[in-house]
Amino acid sequence: MRDLLLMLNREWGTTIFMNTHLLSEVTKVCTDIGIISKGKLLLADSIKNLEQRFPEAKSLEEIYFRIEGGDRSEAGIHNSL
C-alpha cells in the first residue's frame, strides 16, 4: 500500500489525505503528518522531523499526546497556527 501511495505522489504529484486515529498505521503509509485538534491545525511536518524533535518518544501516539496535551513550546508550535 505504501509503495502505491508513494508512486502516486511521485509520478502524478498527487497528495492523499488520510484521516485516522490509528497512528501506528500512519507511520507505515505516510511521510508527512498534520495534527488537528478542535478544528485547529497544531502541527504539519514530516514524520522523520517529528521523530528527530522527540527522540525520547517511543511512538507517534506519544508525540501526538505531548503536542495535543499542551506541550507545544517544545515542539516549536505557536498558538497562531
mmJSON file of the N, C-alpha and C atoms, coordinates in Angstrom:
{"data_MODEL":{"atom_site":{
"group_PDB":["ATOM","ATOM","ATOM","ATOM","ATOM","ATOM","ATOM","ATOM","ATOM","ATOM","ATOM","ATOM","ATOM","ATOM","ATOM","ATOM","ATOM","ATOM","ATOM","ATOM","ATOM","ATOM","ATOM","ATOM","ATOM","ATOM","ATOM","ATOM","ATOM","ATOM","ATOM","ATOM","ATOM","ATOM","ATOM","ATOM","ATOM","ATOM","ATOM","ATOM","ATOM","ATOM","ATOM","ATOM","ATOM","ATOM","ATOM","ATOM","ATOM","ATOM","ATOM","ATOM","ATOM","ATOM","ATOM","ATOM","ATOM","ATOM","ATOM","ATOM","ATOM","ATOM","ATOM","ATOM","ATOM","ATOM","ATOM","ATOM","ATOM","ATOM","ATOM","ATOM","ATOM","ATOM","ATOM","ATOM","ATOM","ATOM","ATOM","ATOM","ATOM","ATOM","ATOM","ATOM","ATOM","ATOM","ATOM","ATOM","ATOM","ATOM","ATOM","ATOM","ATOM","ATOM","ATOM","ATOM","ATOM","ATOM","ATOM","ATOM","ATOM","ATOM","ATOM","ATOM","ATOM","ATOM","ATOM","ATOM","ATOM","ATOM","ATOM","ATOM","ATOM","ATOM","ATOM","ATOM","ATOM","ATOM","ATOM","ATOM","ATOM","ATOM","ATOM","ATOM","ATOM","ATOM","ATOM","ATOM","ATOM","ATOM","ATOM","ATOM","ATOM","ATOM","ATOM","ATOM","ATOM","ATOM","ATOM","ATOM","ATOM","ATOM","ATOM","ATOM","ATOM","ATOM","ATOM","ATOM","ATOM","ATOM","ATOM","ATOM","ATOM","ATOM","ATOM","ATOM","ATOM","ATOM","ATOM","ATOM","ATOM","ATOM","ATOM","ATOM","ATOM","ATOM","ATOM","ATOM","ATOM","ATOM","ATOM","ATOM","ATOM","ATOM","ATOM","ATOM","ATOM","ATOM","ATOM","ATOM","ATOM","ATOM","ATOM","ATOM","ATOM","ATOM","ATOM","ATOM","ATOM","ATOM","ATOM","ATOM","ATOM","ATOM","ATOM","ATOM","ATOM","ATOM","ATOM","ATOM","ATOM","ATOM","ATOM","ATOM","ATOM","ATOM","ATOM","ATOM","ATOM","ATOM","ATOM","ATOM","ATOM","ATOM","ATOM","ATOM","ATOM","ATOM","ATOM","ATOM","ATOM","ATOM","ATOM","ATOM","ATOM","ATOM","ATOM","ATOM","ATOM","ATOM","ATOM","ATOM","ATOM","ATOM","ATOM","ATOM","ATOM","ATOM","ATOM","ATOM","ATOM","ATOM","ATOM"],
"id":[1,2,3,4,5,6,7,8,9,10,11,12,13,14,15,16,17,18,19,20,21,22,23,24,25,26,27,28,29,30,31,32,33,34,35,36,37,38,39,40,41,42,43,44,45,46,47,48,49,50,51,52,53,54,55,56,57,58,59,60,61,62,63,64,65,66,67,68,69,70,71,72,73,74,75,76,77,78,79,80,81,82,83,84,85,86,87,88,89,90,91,92,93,94,95,96,97,98,99,100,101,102,103,104,105,106,107,108,109,110,111,112,113,114,115,116,117,118,119,120,121,122,123,124,125,126,127,128,129,130,131,132,133,134,135,136,137,138,139,140,141,142,143,144,145,146,147,148,149,150,151,152,153,154,155,156,157,158,159,160,161,162,163,164,165,166,167,168,169,170,171,172,173,174,175,176,177,178,179,180,181,182,183,184,185,186,187,188,189,190,191,192,193,194,195,196,197,198,199,200,201,202,203,204,205,206,207,208,209,210,211,212,213,214,215,216,217,218,219,220,221,222,223,224,225,226,227,228,229,230,231,232,233,234,235,236,237,238,239,240,241,242,243],
"type_symbol":["N","C","C","N","C","C","N","C","C","N","C","C","N","C","C","N","C","C","N","C","C","N","C","C","N","C","C","N","C","C","N","C","C","N","C","C","N","C","C","N","C","C","N","C","C","N","C","C","N","C","C","N","C","C","N","C","C","N","C","C","N","C","C","N","C","C","N","C","C","N","C","C","N","C","C","N","C","C","N","C","C","N","C","C","N","C","C","N","C","C","N","C","C","N","C","C","N","C","C","N","C","C","N","C","C","N","C","C","N","C","C","N","C","C","N","C","C","N","C","C","N","C","C","N","C","C","N","C","C","N","C","C","N","C","C","N","C","C","N","C","C","N","C","C","N","C","C","N","C","C","N","C","C","N","C","C","N","C","C","N","C","C","N","C","C","N","C","C","N","C","C","N","C","C","N","C","C","N","C","C","N","C","C","N","C","C","N","C","C","N","C","C","N","C","C","N","C","C","N","C","C","N","C","C","N","C","C","N","C","C","N","C","C","N","C","C","N","C","C","N","C","C","N","C","C","N","C","C","N","C","C","N","C","C","N","C","C","N","C","C","N","C","C"],
"label_atom_id":["N","CA","C","N","CA","C","N","CA","C","N","CA","C","N","CA","C","N","CA","C","N","CA","C","N","CA","C","N","CA","C","N","CA","C","N","CA","C","N","CA","C","N","CA","C","N","CA","C","N","CA","C","N","CA","C","N","CA","C","N","CA","C","N","CA","C","N","CA","C","N","CA","C","N","CA","C","N","CA","C","N","CA","C","N","CA","C","N","CA","C","N","CA","C","N","CA","C","N","CA","C","N","CA","C","N","CA","C","N","CA","C","N","CA","C","N","CA","C","N","CA","C","N","CA","C","N","CA","C","N","CA","C","N","CA","C","N","CA","C","N","CA","C","N","CA","C","N","CA","C","N","CA","C","N","CA","C","N","CA","C","N","CA","C","N","CA","C","N","CA","C","N","CA","C","N","CA","C","N","CA","C","N","CA","C","N","CA","C","N","CA","C","N","CA","C","N","CA","C","N","CA","C","N","CA","C","N","CA","C","N","CA","C","N","CA","C","N","CA","C","N","CA","C","N","CA","C","N","CA","C","N","CA","C","N","CA","C","N","CA","C","N","CA","C","N","CA","C","N","CA","C","N","CA","C","N","CA","C","N","CA","C","N","CA","C","N","CA","C","N","CA","C","N","CA","C","N","CA","C","N","CA","C"],
"label_alt_id":[null,null,null,null,null,null,null,null,null,null,null,null,null,null,null,null,null,null,null,null,null,null,null,null,null,null,null,null,null,null,null,null,null,null,null,null,null,null,null,null,null,null,null,null,null,null,null,null,null,null,null,null,null,null,null,null,null,null,null,null,null,null,null,null,null,null,null,null,null,null,null,null,null,null,null,null,null,null,null,null,null,null,null,null,null,null,null,null,null,null,null,null,null,null,null,null,null,null,null,null,null,null,null,null,null,null,null,null,null,null,null,null,null,null,null,null,null,null,null,null,null,null,null,null,null,null,null,null,null,null,null,null,null,null,null,null,null,null,null,null,null,null,null,null,null,null,null,null,null,null,null,null,null,null,null,null,null,null,null,null,null,null,null,null,null,null,null,null,null,null,null,null,null,null,null,null,null,null,null,null,null,null,null,null,null,null,null,null,null,null,null,null,null,null,null,null,null,null,null,null,null,null,null,null,null,null,null,null,null,null,null,null,null,null,null,null,null,null,null,null,null,null,null,null,null,null,null,null,null,null,null,null,null,null,null,null,null,null,null,null,null,null,null],
"label_comp_id":["MET","MET","MET","ARG","ARG","ARG","ASP","ASP","ASP","LEU","LEU","LEU","LEU","LEU","LEU","LEU","LEU","LEU","MET","MET","MET","LEU","LEU","LEU","ASN","ASN","ASN","ARG","ARG","ARG","GLU","GLU","GLU","TRP","TRP","TRP","GLY","GLY","GLY","THR","THR","THR","THR","THR","THR","ILE","ILE","ILE","PHE","PHE","PHE","MET","MET","MET","ASN","ASN","ASN","THR","THR","THR","HIS","HIS","HIS","LEU","LEU","LEU","LEU","LEU","LEU","SER","SER","SER","GLU","GLU","GLU","VAL","VAL","VAL","THR","THR","THR","LYS","LYS","LYS","VAL","VAL","VAL","CYS","CYS","CYS","THR","THR","THR","ASP","ASP","ASP","ILE","ILE","ILE","GLY","GLY","GLY","ILE","ILE","ILE","ILE","ILE","ILE","SER","SER","SER","LYS","LYS","LYS","GLY","GLY","GLY","LYS","LYS","LYS","LEU","LEU","LEU","LEU","LEU","LEU","LEU","LEU","LEU","ALA","ALA","ALA","ASP","ASP","ASP","SER","SER","SER","ILE","ILE","ILE","LYS","LYS","LYS","ASN","ASN","ASN","LEU","LEU","LEU","GLU","GLU","GLU","GLN","GLN","GLN","ARG","ARG","ARG","PHE","PHE","PHE","PRO","PRO","PRO","GLU","GLU","GLU","ALA","ALA","ALA","LYS","LYS","LYS","SER","SER","SER","LEU","LEU","LEU","GLU","GLU","GLU","GLU","GLU","GLU","ILE","ILE","ILE","TYR","TYR","TYR","PHE","PHE","PHE","ARG","ARG","ARG","ILE","ILE","ILE","GLU","GLU","GLU","GLY","GLY","GLY","GLY","GLY","GLY","ASP","ASP","ASP","ARG","ARG","ARG","SER","SER","SER","GLU","GLU","GLU","ALA","ALA","ALA","GLY","GLY","GLY","ILE","ILE","ILE","HIS","HIS","HIS","ASN","ASN","ASN","SER","SER","SER","LEU","LEU","LEU"],
"label_asym_id":["A","A","A","A","A","A","A","A","A","A","A","A","A","A","A","A","A","A","A","A","A","A","A","A","A","A","A","A","A","A","A","A","A","A","A","A","A","A","A","A","A","A","A","A","A","A","A","A","A","A","A","A","A","A","A","A","A","A","A","A","A","A","A","A","A","A","A","A","A","A","A","A","A","A","A","A","A","A","A","A","A","A","A","A","A","A","A","A","A","A","A","A","A","A","A","A","A","A","A","A","A","A","A","A","A","A","A","A","A","A","A","A","A","A","A","A","A","A","A","A","A","A","A","A","A","A","A","A","A","A","A","A","A","A","A","A","A","A","A","A","A","A","A","A","A","A","A","A","A","A","A","A","A","A","A","A","A","A","A","A","A","A","A","A","A","A","A","A","A","A","A","A","A","A","A","A","A","A","A","A","A","A","A","A","A","A","A","A","A","A","A","A","A","A","A","A","A","A","A","A","A","A","A","A","A","A","A","A","A","A","A","A","A","A","A","A","A","A","A","A","A","A","A","A","A","A","A","A","A","A","A","A","A","A","A","A","A","A","A","A","A","A","A"],
"label_entity_id":["1","1","1","1","1","1","1","1","1","1","1","1","1","1","1","1","1","1","1","1","1","1","1","1","1","1","1","1","1","1","1","1","1","1","1","1","1","1","1","1","1","1","1","1","1","1","1","1","1","1","1","1","1","1","1","1","1","1","1","1","1","1","1","1","1","1","1","1","1","1","1","1","1","1","1","1","1","1","1","1","1","1","1","1","1","1","1","1","1","1","1","1","1","1","1","1","1","1","1","1","1","1","1","1","1","1","1","1","1","1","1","1","1","1","1","1","1","1","1","1","1","1","1","1","1","1","1","1","1","1","1","1","1","1","1","1","1","1","1","1","1","1","1","1","1","1","1","1","1","1","1","1","1","1","1","1","1","1","1","1","1","1","1","1","1","1","1","1","1","1","1","1","1","1","1","1","1","1","1","1","1","1","1","1","1","1","1","1","1","1","1","1","1","1","1","1","1","1","1","1","1","1","1","1","1","1","1","1","1","1","1","1","1","1","1","1","1","1","1","1","1","1","1","1","1","1","1","1","1","1","1","1","1","1","1","1","1","1","1","1","1","1","1"],
"label_seq_id":[1,1,1,2,2,2,3,3,3,4,4,4,5,5,5,6,6,6,7,7,7,8,8,8,9,9,9,10,10,10,11,11,11,12,12,12,13,13,13,14,14,14,15,15,15,16,16,16,17,17,17,18,18,18,19,19,19,20,20,20,21,21,21,22,22,22,23,23,23,24,24,24,25,25,25,26,26,26,27,27,27,28,28,28,29,29,29,30,30,30,31,31,31,32,32,32,33,33,33,34,34,34,35,35,35,36,36,36,37,37,37,38,38,38,39,39,39,40,40,40,41,41,41,42,42,42,43,43,43,44,44,44,45,45,45,46,46,46,47,47,47,48,48,48,49,49,49,50,50,50,51,51,51,52,52,52,53,53,53,54,54,54,55,55,55,56,56,56,57,57,57,58,58,58,59,59,59,60,60,60,61,61,61,62,62,62,63,63,63,64,64,64,65,65,65,66,66,66,67,67,67,68,68,68,69,69,69,70,70,70,71,71,71,72,72,72,73,73,73,74,74,74,75,75,75,76,76,76,77,77,77,78,78,78,79,79,79,80,80,80,81,81,81],
"pdbx_PDB_ins_code":[null,null,null,null,null,null,null,null,null,null,null,null,null,null,null,null,null,null,null,null,null,null,null,null,null,null,null,null,null,null,null,null,null,null,null,null,null,null,null,null,null,null,null,null,null,null,null,null,null,null,null,null,null,null,null,null,null,null,null,null,null,null,null,null,null,null,null,null,null,null,null,null,null,null,null,null,null,null,null,null,null,null,null,null,null,null,null,null,null,null,null,null,null,null,null,null,null,null,null,null,null,null,null,null,null,null,null,null,null,null,null,null,null,null,null,null,null,null,null,null,null,null,null,null,null,null,null,null,null,null,null,null,null,null,null,null,null,null,null,null,null,null,null,null,null,null,null,null,null,null,null,null,null,null,null,null,null,null,null,null,null,null,null,null,null,null,null,null,null,null,null,null,null,null,null,null,null,null,null,null,null,null,null,null,null,null,null,null,null,null,null,null,null,null,null,null,null,null,null,null,null,null,null,null,null,null,null,null,null,null,null,null,null,null,null,null,null,null,null,null,null,null,null,null,null,null,null,null,null,null,null,null,null,null,null,null,null,null,null,null,null,null,null],
"Cartn_x":[0.822,0.0,0.868,1.88,2.754,3.435,3.913,4.584,3.653,2.405,1.425,1.205,1.039,0.818,2.028,3.222,4.433,4.58,4.23,4.285,3.301,2.09,1.104,1.601,2.227,2.75,3.881,4.823,5.989,5.608,4.905,4.651,3.531,2.532,1.384,1.308,2.197,2.154,0.889,0.365,-0.886,-0.646,-1.444,-1.42,-2.672,-2.489,-3.612,-3.763,-4.966,-5.245,-5.798,-5.252,-5.69,-6.154,-7.361,-7.919,-8.06,-7.296,-7.343,-6.894,-7.334,-6.847,-5.818,-5.587,-4.623,-3.248,-2.581,-1.32,-0.22,-0.321,0.664,0.59,-0.598,-0.755,-0.212,-0.288,0.19,1.669,2.46,3.902,4.228,3.309,3.522,3.22,2.354,1.838,2.264,2.411,2.595,4.032,4.375,5.675,5.528,4.38,4.116,2.831,2.7,1.531,1.074,-0.215,-0.804,-1.634,-1.472,-2.233,-3.257,-4.525,-5.632,-6.349,-6.61,-7.358,-8.341,-9.594,-10.66,-10.719,-10.509,-10.625,-9.417,-8.333,-7.135,-5.965,-5.222,-4.014,-2.926,-2.5,-1.472,-0.075,0.041,1.359,1.239,2.176,2.314,3.8,4.233,5.662,5.829,7.057,7.326,7.456,7.138,7.265,8.725,9.614,11.046,11.481,11.009,11.345,10.785,9.553,8.952,9.746,10.194,10.997,12.314,12.863,14.093,13.831,12.675,12.327,12.009,11.511,11.125,11.857,13.171,13.914,13.565,13.076,12.736,11.369,10.557,9.215,9.323,8.516,8.545,7.597,6.671,5.686,5.136,4.452,3.781,2.643,2.02,0.977,1.525,2.707,3.325,3.615,4.093,4.343,3.03,1.991,0.684,0.197,0.245,-0.271,0.547,1.833,2.637,2.211,1.962,1.578,0.143,-0.77,-2.18,-2.43,-1.611,-1.774,-1.288,-0.708,-0.34,1.141,1.995,3.432,3.908,3.327,3.579,4.86,5.331,6.548,7.736,7.777,8.871,8.895,7.738,7.663,7.838,7.998,8.139,6.826,5.733,4.398,3.92,3.332,2.865,1.34,0.76,-0.696,-1.338,-0.557,-1.124,-1.512,-1.07,-1.417,-2.875],
"Cartn_y":[-1.194,0.0,1.26,1.27,2.442,2.717,1.668,1.837,2.458,2.026,2.584,4.068,4.424,5.831,6.688,6.183,6.941,7.1,6.06,6.132,7.178,7.188,8.185,9.593,9.764,11.068,11.48,10.591,10.921,11.119,10.173,10.188,11.129,11.279,12.102,13.393,13.546,14.737,14.789,13.613,13.511,13.446,14.164,14.085,13.352,12.419,11.646,11.979,12.398,12.706,11.456,11.173,10.013,10.523,10.19,10.596,9.352,9.299,8.118,8.442,7.62,7.685,6.584,5.75,4.655,5.145,5.835,6.468,5.46,4.258,3.234,2.906,3.025,2.792,3.956,5.144,6.335,6.195,5.705,5.585,4.576,3.662,2.672,3.229,4.239,4.686,6.11,6.968,8.398,8.856,9.925,10.565,11.842,12.498,13.752,13.596,14.457,14.377,15.779,15.921,17.134,16.732,17.442,17.142,18.246,17.857,18.8,18.459,19.474,19.286,20.425,20.081,21.064,22.059,21.538,22.348,23.207,23.081,23.89,22.996,23.419,22.713,23.044,22.041,22.246,22.057,21.201,20.88,20.28,20.619,19.972,19.792,18.539,18.262,16.837,16.485,15.107,14.255,12.998,12.081,11.99,12.014,11.961,13.148,14.352,15.519,15.41,14.915,14.742,13.76,12.683,11.702,12.322,13.241,13.921,14.951,15.606,16.598,15.955,14.717,13.996,12.648,12.659,11.389,10.415,10.916,10.048,9.387,9.869,9.308,7.929,7.019,5.645,5.399,6.357,6.16,7.519,7.485,8.678,9.077,8.091,8.371,9.212,8.88,9.626,11.066,11.232,12.582,13.352,12.694,13.345,13.84,12.992,13.386,14.519,14.571,15.688,16.99,16.932,18.136,18.535,17.596,17.887,18.239,17.686,17.916,19.264,20.056,21.41,21.687,20.683,20.923,21.339,22.405,22.829,23.625,24.264,25.062,24.18,22.968,22.049,21.631,21.553,21.128,22.317,23.504,24.675,25.125,24.826,25.155,26.416,27.296,28.564,28.579,29.338,29.427,30.035,30.669,31.31,30.314,29.043,28.054,27.716],
"Cartn_z":[0.0,0.0,0.0,0.881,0.975,-0.359,-1.015,-2.303,-3.339,-3.347,-4.283,-4.002,-2.743,-2.387,-2.732,-2.468,-2.809,-4.32,-5.075,-6.53,-7.051,-6.519,-6.935,-6.639,-5.505,-5.134,-6.063,-6.29,-7.133,-8.598,-9.165,-10.602,-11.017,-10.182,-10.549,-9.753,-8.772,-7.927,-7.089,-6.753,-6.033,-4.523,-3.785,-2.336,-1.884,-0.979,-0.466,1.014,1.397,2.793,3.468,4.619,5.394,6.753,7.115,8.395,9.255,10.359,11.209,12.624,13.539,14.91,15.16,14.17,14.29,13.85,14.739,14.374,14.057,14.57,14.22,12.733,12.141,10.706,9.88,10.428,9.721,9.386,10.326,10.091,8.992,8.726,7.676,6.288,6.212,4.928,4.564,5.556,5.3,5.502,4.825,5.028,5.836,5.724,6.437,7.243,8.262,9.132,9.511,9.654,10.209,11.409,12.499,13.705,13.897,13.916,14.076,15.375,16.167,17.405,17.562,17.802,17.981,16.818,15.617,14.415,14.085,14.848,14.598,14.241,13.229,12.842,13.853,14.597,15.609,15.059,14.056,13.53,12.138,11.284,9.979,9.745,9.618,9.475,8.967,8.633,8.239,9.498,9.358,10.476,10.897,9.927,10.224,11.093,10.766,11.574,12.984,13.103,14.431,15.278,14.663,15.401,15.867,15.08,15.48,16.583,16.536,17.563,18.902,18.855,20.068,20.105,20.231,20.164,21.288,22.413,23.54,23.376,22.442,22.231,21.603,22.105,21.612,20.452,20.222,19.164,18.717,17.594,17.099,18.039,18.671,19.655,20.808,21.282,22.375,21.945,20.732,20.201,20.118,19.607,19.492,20.855,21.861,23.173,23.793,23.522,24.027,23.357,22.056,21.323,21.655,21.589,21.831,23.291,24.169,25.591,26.071,25.194,25.57,25.603,25.432,25.463,24.076,23.572,22.202,22.065,23.124,23.016,22.69,23.253,22.996,21.524,20.912,19.513,18.556,19.096,18.244,17.644,18.334,17.832,18.512,17.742,18.276,18.259,19.157,19.248,18.011,17.154,15.97,14.899,15.016,13.998,14.057],
"occupancy":[1.0,1.0,1.0,1.0,1.0,1.0,1.0,1.0,1.0,1.0,1.0,1.0,1.0,1.0,1.0,1.0,1.0,1.0,1.0,1.0,1.0,1.0,1.0,1.0,1.0,1.0,1.0,1.0,1.0,1.0,1.0,1.0,1.0,1.0,1.0,1.0,1.0,1.0,1.0,1.0,1.0,1.0,1.0,1.0,1.0,1.0,1.0,1.0,1.0,1.0,1.0,1.0,1.0,1.0,1.0,1.0,1.0,1.0,1.0,1.0,1.0,1.0,1.0,1.0,1.0,1.0,1.0,1.0,1.0,1.0,1.0,1.0,1.0,1.0,1.0,1.0,1.0,1.0,1.0,1.0,1.0,1.0,1.0,1.0,1.0,1.0,1.0,1.0,1.0,1.0,1.0,1.0,1.0,1.0,1.0,1.0,1.0,1.0,1.0,1.0,1.0,1.0,1.0,1.0,1.0,1.0,1.0,1.0,1.0,1.0,1.0,1.0,1.0,1.0,1.0,1.0,1.0,1.0,1.0,1.0,1.0,1.0,1.0,1.0,1.0,1.0,1.0,1.0,1.0,1.0,1.0,1.0,1.0,1.0,1.0,1.0,1.0,1.0,1.0,1.0,1.0,1.0,1.0,1.0,1.0,1.0,1.0,1.0,1.0,1.0,1.0,1.0,1.0,1.0,1.0,1.0,1.0,1.0,1.0,1.0,1.0,1.0,1.0,1.0,1.0,1.0,1.0,1.0,1.0,1.0,1.0,1.0,1.0,1.0,1.0,1.0,1.0,1.0,1.0,1.0,1.0,1.0,1.0,1.0,1.0,1.0,1.0,1.0,1.0,1.0,1.0,1.0,1.0,1.0,1.0,1.0,1.0,1.0,1.0,1.0,1.0,1.0,1.0,1.0,1.0,1.0,1.0,1.0,1.0,1.0,1.0,1.0,1.0,1.0,1.0,1.0,1.0,1.0,1.0,1.0,1.0,1.0,1.0,1.0,1.0,1.0,1.0,1.0,1.0,1.0,1.0,1.0,1.0,1.0,1.0,1.0,1.0,1.0,1.0,1.0,1.0,1.0,1.0],
"B_iso_or_equiv":[0.0,0.0,0.0,0.0,0.0,0.0,0.0,0.0,0.0,0.0,0.0,0.0,0.0,0.0,0.0,0.0,0.0,0.0,0.0,0.0,0.0,0.0,0.0,0.0,0.0,0.0,0.0,0.0,0.0,0.0,0.0,0.0,0.0,0.0,0.0,0.0,0.0,0.0,0.0,0.0,0.0,0.0,0.0,0.0,0.0,0.0,0.0,0.0,0.0,0.0,0.0,0.0,0.0,0.0,0.0,0.0,0.0,0.0,0.0,0.0,0.0,0.0,0.0,0.0,0.0,0.0,0.0,0.0,0.0,0.0,0.0,0.0,0.0,0.0,0.0,0.0,0.0,0.0,0.0,0.0,0.0,0.0,0.0,0.0,0.0,0.0,0.0,0.0,0.0,0.0,0.0,0.0,0.0,0.0,0.0,0.0,0.0,0.0,0.0,0.0,0.0,0.0,0.0,0.0,0.0,0.0,0.0,0.0,0.0,0.0,0.0,0.0,0.0,0.0,0.0,0.0,0.0,0.0,0.0,0.0,0.0,0.0,0.0,0.0,0.0,0.0,0.0,0.0,0.0,0.0,0.0,0.0,0.0,0.0,0.0,0.0,0.0,0.0,0.0,0.0,0.0,0.0,0.0,0.0,0.0,0.0,0.0,0.0,0.0,0.0,0.0,0.0,0.0,0.0,0.0,0.0,0.0,0.0,0.0,0.0,0.0,0.0,0.0,0.0,0.0,0.0,0.0,0.0,0.0,0.0,0.0,0.0,0.0,0.0,0.0,0.0,0.0,0.0,0.0,0.0,0.0,0.0,0.0,0.0,0.0,0.0,0.0,0.0,0.0,0.0,0.0,0.0,0.0,0.0,0.0,0.0,0.0,0.0,0.0,0.0,0.0,0.0,0.0,0.0,0.0,0.0,0.0,0.0,0.0,0.0,0.0,0.0,0.0,0.0,0.0,0.0,0.0,0.0,0.0,0.0,0.0,0.0,0.0,0.0,0.0,0.0,0.0,0.0,0.0,0.0,0.0,0.0,0.0,0.0,0.0,0.0,0.0,0.0,0.0,0.0,0.0,0.0,0.0],
"pdbx_formal_charge":[null,null,null,null,null,null,null,null,null,null,null,null,null,null,null,null,null,null,null,null,null,null,null,null,null,null,null,null,null,null,null,null,null,null,null,null,null,null,null,null,null,null,null,null,null,null,null,null,null,null,null,null,null,null,null,null,null,null,null,null,null,null,null,null,null,null,null,null,null,null,null,null,null,null,null,null,null,null,null,null,null,null,null,null,null,null,null,null,null,null,null,null,null,null,null,null,null,null,null,null,null,null,null,null,null,null,null,null,null,null,null,null,null,null,null,null,null,null,null,null,null,null,null,null,null,null,null,null,null,null,null,null,null,null,null,null,null,null,null,null,null,null,null,null,null,null,null,null,null,null,null,null,null,null,null,null,null,null,null,null,null,null,null,null,null,null,null,null,null,null,null,null,null,null,null,null,null,null,null,null,null,null,null,null,null,null,null,null,null,null,null,null,null,null,null,null,null,null,null,null,null,null,null,null,null,null,null,null,null,null,null,null,null,null,null,null,null,null,null,null,null,null,null,null,null,null,null,null,null,null,null,null,null,null,null,null,null,null,null,null,null,null,null],
"auth_seq_id":[1,1,1,2,2,2,3,3,3,4,4,4,5,5,5,6,6,6,7,7,7,8,8,8,9,9,9,10,10,10,11,11,11,12,12,12,13,13,13,14,14,14,15,15,15,16,16,16,17,17,17,18,18,18,19,19,19,20,20,20,21,21,21,22,22,22,23,23,23,24,24,24,25,25,25,26,26,26,27,27,27,28,28,28,29,29,29,30,30,30,31,31,31,32,32,32,33,33,33,34,34,34,35,35,35,36,36,36,37,37,37,38,38,38,39,39,39,40,40,40,41,41,41,42,42,42,43,43,43,44,44,44,45,45,45,46,46,46,47,47,47,48,48,48,49,49,49,50,50,50,51,51,51,52,52,52,53,53,53,54,54,54,55,55,55,56,56,56,57,57,57,58,58,58,59,59,59,60,60,60,61,61,61,62,62,62,63,63,63,64,64,64,65,65,65,66,66,66,67,67,67,68,68,68,69,69,69,70,70,70,71,71,71,72,72,72,73,73,73,74,74,74,75,75,75,76,76,76,77,77,77,78,78,78,79,79,79,80,80,80,81,81,81],
"auth_comp_id":["MET","MET","MET","ARG","ARG","ARG","ASP","ASP","ASP","LEU","LEU","LEU","LEU","LEU","LEU","LEU","LEU","LEU","MET","MET","MET","LEU","LEU","LEU","ASN","ASN","ASN","ARG","ARG","ARG","GLU","GLU","GLU","TRP","TRP","TRP","GLY","GLY","GLY","THR","THR","THR","THR","THR","THR","ILE","ILE","ILE","PHE","PHE","PHE","MET","MET","MET","ASN","ASN","ASN","THR","THR","THR","HIS","HIS","HIS","LEU","LEU","LEU","LEU","LEU","LEU","SER","SER","SER","GLU","GLU","GLU","VAL","VAL","VAL","THR","THR","THR","LYS","LYS","LYS","VAL","VAL","VAL","CYS","CYS","CYS","THR","THR","THR","ASP","ASP","ASP","ILE","ILE","ILE","GLY","GLY","GLY","ILE","ILE","ILE","ILE","ILE","ILE","SER","SER","SER","LYS","LYS","LYS","GLY","GLY","GLY","LYS","LYS","LYS","LEU","LEU","LEU","LEU","LEU","LEU","LEU","LEU","LEU","ALA","ALA","ALA","ASP","ASP","ASP","SER","SER","SER","ILE","ILE","ILE","LYS","LYS","LYS","ASN","ASN","ASN","LEU","LEU","LEU","GLU","GLU","GLU","GLN","GLN","GLN","ARG","ARG","ARG","PHE","PHE","PHE","PRO","PRO","PRO","GLU","GLU","GLU","ALA","ALA","ALA","LYS","LYS","LYS","SER","SER","SER","LEU","LEU","LEU","GLU","GLU","GLU","GLU","GLU","GLU","ILE","ILE","ILE","TYR","TYR","TYR","PHE","PHE","PHE","ARG","ARG","ARG","ILE","ILE","ILE","GLU","GLU","GLU","GLY","GLY","GLY","GLY","GLY","GLY","ASP","ASP","ASP","ARG","ARG","ARG","SER","SER","SER","GLU","GLU","GLU","ALA","ALA","ALA","GLY","GLY","GLY","ILE","ILE","ILE","HIS","HIS","HIS","ASN","ASN","ASN","SER","SER","SER","LEU","LEU","LEU"],
"auth_asym_id":["A","A","A","A","A","A","A","A","A","A","A","A","A","A","A","A","A","A","A","A","A","A","A","A","A","A","A","A","A","A","A","A","A","A","A","A","A","A","A","A","A","A","A","A","A","A","A","A","A","A","A","A","A","A","A","A","A","A","A","A","A","A","A","A","A","A","A","A","A","A","A","A","A","A","A","A","A","A","A","A","A","A","A","A","A","A","A","A","A","A","A","A","A","A","A","A","A","A","A","A","A","A","A","A","A","A","A","A","A","A","A","A","A","A","A","A","A","A","A","A","A","A","A","A","A","A","A","A","A","A","A","A","A","A","A","A","A","A","A","A","A","A","A","A","A","A","A","A","A","A","A","A","A","A","A","A","A","A","A","A","A","A","A","A","A","A","A","A","A","A","A","A","A","A","A","A","A","A","A","A","A","A","A","A","A","A","A","A","A","A","A","A","A","A","A","A","A","A","A","A","A","A","A","A","A","A","A","A","A","A","A","A","A","A","A","A","A","A","A","A","A","A","A","A","A","A","A","A","A","A","A","A","A","A","A","A","A","A","A","A","A","A","A"],
"auth_atom_id":["N","CA","C","N","CA","C","N","CA","C","N","CA","C","N","CA","C","N","CA","C","N","CA","C","N","CA","C","N","CA","C","N","CA","C","N","CA","C","N","CA","C","N","CA","C","N","CA","C","N","CA","C","N","CA","C","N","CA","C","N","CA","C","N","CA","C","N","CA","C","N","CA","C","N","CA","C","N","CA","C","N","CA","C","N","CA","C","N","CA","C","N","CA","C","N","CA","C","N","CA","C","N","CA","C","N","CA","C","N","CA","C","N","CA","C","N","CA","C","N","CA","C","N","CA","C","N","CA","C","N","CA","C","N","CA","C","N","CA","C","N","CA","C","N","CA","C","N","CA","C","N","CA","C","N","CA","C","N","CA","C","N","CA","C","N","CA","C","N","CA","C","N","CA","C","N","CA","C","N","CA","C","N","CA","C","N","CA","C","N","CA","C","N","CA","C","N","CA","C","N","CA","C","N","CA","C","N","CA","C","N","CA","C","N","CA","C","N","CA","C","N","CA","C","N","CA","C","N","CA","C","N","CA","C","N","CA","C","N","CA","C","N","CA","C","N","CA","C","N","CA","C","N","CA","C","N","CA","C","N","CA","C","N","CA","C","N","CA","C","N","CA","C","N","CA","C","N","CA","C","N","CA","C"],
"pdbx_PDB_model_num":[1,1,1,1,1,1,1,1,1,1,1,1,1,1,1,1,1,1,1,1,1,1,1,1,1,1,1,1,1,1,1,1,1,1,1,1,1,1,1,1,1,1,1,1,1,1,1,1,1,1,1,1,1,1,1,1,1,1,1,1,1,1,1,1,1,1,1,1,1,1,1,1,1,1,1,1,1,1,1,1,1,1,1,1,1,1,1,1,1,1,1,1,1,1,1,1,1,1,1,1,1,1,1,1,1,1,1,1,1,1,1,1,1,1,1,1,1,1,1,1,1,1,1,1,1,1,1,1,1,1,1,1,1,1,1,1,1,1,1,1,1,1,1,1,1,1,1,1,1,1,1,1,1,1,1,1,1,1,1,1,1,1,1,1,1,1,1,1,1,1,1,1,1,1,1,1,1,1,1,1,1,1,1,1,1,1,1,1,1,1,1,1,1,1,1,1,1,1,1,1,1,1,1,1,1,1,1,1,1,1,1,1,1,1,1,1,1,1,1,1,1,1,1,1,1,1,1,1,1,1,1,1,1,1,1,1,1,1,1,1,1,1,1]
}}}
